[in-house]
Amino acid sequence: MKHSEFHLALHKVFGRTYGDSLAADLVITPDGKTANEALAAGMEPFRVWKALIIATDSPEEALWAHRQDERKKKN
């Protein structure tokens, strides 16, 4: 997962406003980092995404939102 895919999945799963708020405010790491802080510290985006999905008790399919092909959903 790339940083851009992280943000696309964040907005896809949670919506732009709520997703940005979660990334900025919700502590997701044992050392007290938010998603934005973890990414800035060099944590791999997929690890951050997985921690965010777990912290929000989101369904498992949300974990793979960055891999869903939008063209298939339209058919």
C-alpha positions in Angstrom: 0.0 0.0 0.0 1.3 3.5 -0.9 0.5 6.6 1.0 -1.9 7.7 -1.7 -3.7 4.4 -1.5 -4.0 4.8 2.3 -5.7 8.2 1.9 -8.0 6.9 -0.9 -9.0 4.0 1.3 -9.5 6.2 4.3 -11.9 8.5 2.4 -13.6 5.5 0.7 -14.3 3.7 4.0 -14.9 6.6 6.4 -15.7 9.6 4.2 -13.4 12.5 3.7 -14.2 14.6 6.8 -14.5 11.7 9.3 -11.6 9.8 7.8 -9.3 12.9 8.1 -10.5 13.4 11.7 -9.7 9.7 12.6 -6.3 9.9 11.0 -5.5 13.1 12.9 -7.0 12.3 16.3 -7.4 8.6 17.0 -4.4 7.0 18.8 -3.7 3.7 17.0 -0.3 2.6 18.2 0.9 1.4 21.6 3.3 4.4 21.8 0.4 6.9 21.4 0.7 7.8 17.7 -2.2 8.7 15.5 -2.3 7.4 11.9 -0.9 10.7 10.6 1.9 10.6 13.2 2.7 7.0 12.4 2.9 7.6 8.7 5.1 10.7 9.3 7.4 8.5 11.5 7.9 6.1 8.6 5.5 3.3 9.6 4.4 1.3 6.5 1.0 2.6 5.3 -0.6 -0.9 5.3 0.4 -1.4 9.0 -1.2 2.0 9.8 -4.3 1.1 7.8 -4.7 -2.2 9.6 -4.3 -0.6 13.0 -6.9 2.0 12.1 -9.3 -0.7 10.9 -8.8 -2.7 14.1 -9.1 0.4 16.3 -12.4 1.4 14.7 -13.8 -2.1 14.8 -14.5 -1.9 11.1 -15.4 -5.0 9.0 -12.5 -7.1 7.7 -13.4 -6.2 4.0 -12.6 -2.6 4.8 -8.9 -3.7 5.2 -8.8 -4.4 1.5 -10.6 -1.2 0.3 -7.5 0.0 -1.5 -7.6 -3.1 -3.7 -11.2 -3.0 -4.7 -11.7 -2.3 -8.4 -14.2 0.5 -8.9 -15.0 -0.7 -12.4 -16.3 -4.0 -11.1 -18.6 -2.3 -8.7 -20.3 -0.3 -11.4 -21.3 -3.4 -13.4 
